[in-house]
Amino acid sequence: MKSAVETLEPTKVKLTVEVTYDELKPSIEHAYEHIAQDVVVPGFRKGKVPPRIIDQRIGRPAVLEHAINEGLSGFYAEAVRENKLRPLGQPEVEVTKVPGLTATPAGEEGELHFTAEVEVRPEITVPELDGIAVTVDDVEVSDEDVAARLDALRERFGTLVGVDRPAVEGDFVVIDLTATIGDEPVDNVSGVSYQIGSGNMLEGLDEALTGLSGGESTTFETALAGGEHAGETAQVSVTATTVKERQLPDADDDFAQLASEFDTLEELTADLRTQASSIKASNQAVQARDLLLEQLLAATEIPVPSGVVEAEVHRHLEGEGRLEDDEHRAEVGEQATTALRNQILLDTLAEQLEIKISQNELLDYLVNASRQYGMDPNTFIQTIDQQGQIPTMVAEVARSKALAVALRRVAVTDGSGQAVDLSEFIGSDAEDAAEAADAAEATSGSVGSPSDAATDISAFDVFDDAEPAEDAKA
């Protein structure tokens, strides 16, 4: 099979492919077998109709069409691999030549020629990591930080008590609510408990409830947040049937014993301070990651395939039923462009750093993802495997790891100029090497290859996942 690539744009290429008859022949033979299962010809058993009879009854063009449709995606994928392309979207395929439409002597059958225009990951130059520096916040745990954590713990053990006073922020109010548009009621709820200040129902509700005592009502105007009238302005009548405040237990040794494994409040407070310090250290790693990504993006010119963005925006809006919402289209387009720029940068970085993903790293990611979807891990993994999504998951892990490995190459300091050790969160090259060695040793002598334990991402088409599990189809 011959193939050639013509660059049309920085993010788009034209692939020209020439397939010999011998390479197409297996697909033609399979086409005859498949058609023979469906066609009924007197004098022949089902599935045993010879090709010449199929040519007479069905026609050679139908056979070739079946064969080409079957084999085209494979020929396209092979050409993509040979030319080391990184498709980011669906190809536009045009068949320019087909073998003879009538049976011909061996050697004279002709070839299959086709072209495929496809948007690809652009070639970009990622800045050298040496010399890059990021500055993160200091890890300083104040008494206020500890007090806030202690109050949050006390709230978990607090009790709601009815009060005879106007409601204030933080109070819990049992409400009856009716929304009307014009003279028509469009929604109502009754007996719902709502905490003033949470802001998770209707805009303007917090202000309306503040100052109401039990049994009092008020009205306000707002845009509805959901349902068939979402976005429409409605008049809302709300009644505060009951006002309650959360009473917290005293912060003493008895509470420490109730809420923790500690016997004294002093021990509990010390542990809360340690927790706060650990969280702030973790936040340093997140901040460093985000700052590094910002610097790399700012210093890298990244052309974005417009067709891929448009396809993602259309898919998103179609799913929401908002194809005609131009304002929302602009928002989604900006988000999709940002996400794709990040993806292109991190995919390139992962290749340059020769990132390898171990089975344990992939498994940890899949287990965490299954929890987010509320699924059994085994069921989740089987499902994505059946959907052909494992390479996509490998790519996600590779991107995260690429940024972590990159952080090991840059200087990270805190506000006071002290070097910050993030190895607890981003690992180290030595740990990666040891894990790869252990995995290789564990698989040595087994049927599986060492690459089963440490996955080289270049072995997968992991960068063509703008439309996962769809991109390699012609």
QUIZI-V471116 format. One record per backbone hydrogen bond with DSSP energy under -0.5 kcal/mol. NH is the residue of the N-H (numbers start at 1). CO is the residue of the C=O. If there is no record, write none. Layout:
nh:NH co:CO
nh:NH co:CO
This chain:
nh:2 co:18
nh:4 co:16
nh:6 co:14
nh:8 co:6
nh:8 co:12
nh:9 co:12
nh:12 co:9
nh:13 co:118
nh:14 co:6
nh:15 co:13
nh:15 co:116
nh:16 co:4
nh:16 co:14
nh:17 co:15
nh:17 co:114
nh:18 co:2
nh:19 co:112
nh:20 co:18
nh:24 co:20
nh:25 co:21
nh:26 co:22
nh:27 co:24
nh:28 co:24
nh:29 co:25
nh:30 co:26
nh:31 co:27
nh:32 co:28
nh:33 co:29
nh:34 co:30
nh:35 co:31
nh:36 co:32
nh:37 co:33
nh:37 co:34
nh:38 co:34
nh:38 co:35
nh:39 co:35
nh:41 co:39
nh:44 co:41
nh:47 co:36
nh:48 co:45
nh:53 co:50
nh:54 co:50
nh:55 co:51
nh:56 co:52
nh:57 co:53
nh:58 co:54
nh:59 co:54
nh:62 co:59
nh:63 co:59
nh:64 co:60
nh:65 co:61
nh:66 co:62
nh:67 co:63
nh:68 co:64
nh:69 co:65
nh:70 co:66
nh:71 co:67
nh:72 co:68
nh:75 co:71
nh:76 co:72
nh:77 co:73
nh:78 co:74
nh:79 co:75
nh:80 co:76
nh:81 co:77
nh:82 co:78
nh:83 co:79
nh:84 co:81
nh:85 co:80
nh:88 co:119
nh:89 co:119
nh:91 co:473
nh:92 co:117
nh:93 co:91
nh:94 co:115
nh:96 co:94
nh:96 co:113
nh:97 co:113
nh:100 co:109
nh:108 co:105
nh:112 co:19
nh:113 co:97
nh:113 co:111
nh:114 co:17
nh:115 co:94
nh:116 co:15
nh:117 co:92
nh:118 co:13
nh:118 co:116
nh:120 co:11
nh:121 co:86
nh:124 co:122
nh:126 co:124
nh:132 co:129
nh:134 co:411
nh:136 co:413
nh:140 co:138
nh:142 co:140
nh:146 co:142
nh:147 co:143
nh:148 co:144
nh:149 co:145
nh:150 co:146
nh:151 co:147
nh:152 co:148
nh:153 co:149
nh:154 co:150
nh:155 co:151
nh:156 co:152
nh:157 co:153
nh:157 co:154
nh:158 co:155
nh:159 co:247
nh:161 co:245
nh:163 co:243
nh:165 co:163
nh:167 co:212
nh:170 co:196
nh:171 co:168
nh:172 co:244
nh:173 co:171
nh:173 co:194
nh:174 co:242
nh:175 co:173
nh:175 co:192
nh:176 co:239
nh:177 co:189
nh:178 co:237
nh:179 co:187
nh:180 co:235
nh:181 co:184
nh:182 co:180
nh:184 co:181
nh:185 co:183
nh:186 co:179
nh:187 co:179
nh:189 co:177
nh:192 co:175
nh:194 co:173
nh:196 co:171
nh:196 co:194
nh:198 co:195
nh:205 co:202
nh:208 co:204
nh:209 co:205
nh:210 co:206
nh:211 co:167
nh:212 co:209
nh:215 co:240
nh:216 co:213
nh:216 co:240
nh:218 co:238
nh:220 co:236
nh:222 co:234
nh:224 co:232
nh:230 co:227
nh:231 co:224
nh:232 co:229
nh:234 co:222
nh:235 co:180
nh:236 co:220
nh:236 co:234
nh:237 co:178
nh:237 co:235
nh:238 co:218
nh:238 co:236
nh:239 co:176
nh:240 co:216
nh:241 co:174
nh:241 co:239
nh:242 co:174
nh:244 co:172
nh:245 co:161
nh:247 co:159
nh:247 co:245
nh:248 co:246
nh:252 co:250
nh:256 co:252
nh:257 co:253
nh:258 co:254
nh:259 co:255
nh:260 co:256
nh:262 co:256
nh:268 co:264
nh:269 co:265
nh:270 co:266
nh:271 co:267
nh:272 co:268
nh:273 co:269
nh:274 co:270
nh:275 co:271
nh:276 co:272
nh:277 co:273
nh:278 co:274
nh:279 co:275
nh:280 co:276
nh:281 co:277
nh:282 co:278
nh:283 co:279
nh:284 co:280
nh:285 co:281
nh:286 co:282
nh:287 co:283
nh:288 co:284
nh:289 co:285
nh:290 co:286
nh:291 co:287
nh:292 co:288
nh:293 co:289
nh:294 co:290
nh:295 co:291
nh:296 co:292
nh:297 co:293
nh:298 co:294
nh:299 co:295
nh:300 co:297
nh:302 co:300
nh:303 co:301
nh:305 co:303
nh:309 co:305
nh:310 co:306
nh:311 co:307
nh:312 co:308
nh:313 co:309
nh:314 co:310
nh:315 co:311
nh:316 co:312
nh:317 co:313
nh:318 co:314
nh:319 co:315
nh:320 co:316
nh:321 co:317
nh:321 co:318
nh:322 co:317
nh:325 co:322
nh:326 co:324
nh:329 co:325
nh:330 co:326
nh:331 co:327
nh:332 co:328
nh:333 co:329
nh:334 co:330
nh:335 co:331
nh:336 co:332
nh:337 co:333
nh:338 co:334
nh:339 co:335
nh:340 co:336
nh:341 co:337
nh:342 co:338
nh:343 co:339
nh:344 co:340
nh:345 co:341
nh:346 co:342
nh:347 co:343
nh:348 co:344
nh:349 co:345
nh:350 co:346
nh:351 co:347
nh:352 co:348
nh:353 co:349
nh:354 co:351
nh:355 co:350
nh:357 co:455
nh:358 co:356
nh:359 co:453
nh:362 co:358
nh:363 co:359
nh:364 co:360
nh:365 co:361
nh:366 co:362
nh:367 co:363
nh:368 co:364
nh:369 co:365
nh:370 co:366
nh:371 co:367
nh:372 co:368
nh:373 co:369
nh:374 co:371
nh:375 co:370
nh:380 co:376
nh:381 co:377
nh:382 co:378
nh:383 co:379
nh:384 co:380
nh:385 co:381
nh:386 co:382
nh:387 co:383
nh:388 co:385
nh:389 co:384
nh:393 co:389
nh:394 co:390
nh:395 co:391
nh:396 co:392
nh:397 co:393
nh:398 co:394
nh:399 co:395
nh:400 co:396
nh:401 co:397
nh:402 co:398
nh:403 co:399
nh:404 co:400
nh:405 co:401
nh:406 co:402
nh:407 co:403
nh:408 co:404
nh:408 co:405
nh:409 co:406
nh:410 co:406
nh:410 co:407
nh:411 co:132
nh:412 co:410
nh:413 co:134
nh:413 co:411
nh:414 co:418
nh:415 co:136
nh:417 co:414
nh:420 co:412
nh:421 co:419
nh:422 co:420
nh:425 co:422
nh:426 co:422
nh:427 co:423
nh:432 co:428
nh:433 co:429
nh:434 co:430
nh:435 co:431
nh:436 co:432
nh:437 co:433
nh:438 co:434
nh:439 co:435
nh:440 co:436
nh:441 co:437
nh:442 co:438
nh:443 co:439
nh:444 co:440
nh:446 co:443
nh:452 co:449
nh:453 co:450
nh:454 co:450
nh:455 co:357
nh:455 co:453
nh:456 co:454
nh:457 co:355
nh:457 co:455
nh:459 co:456
nh:460 co:457
nh:462 co:460
nh:464 co:461
nh:468 co:465
nh:470 co:467
nh:471 co:467
nh:473 co:470
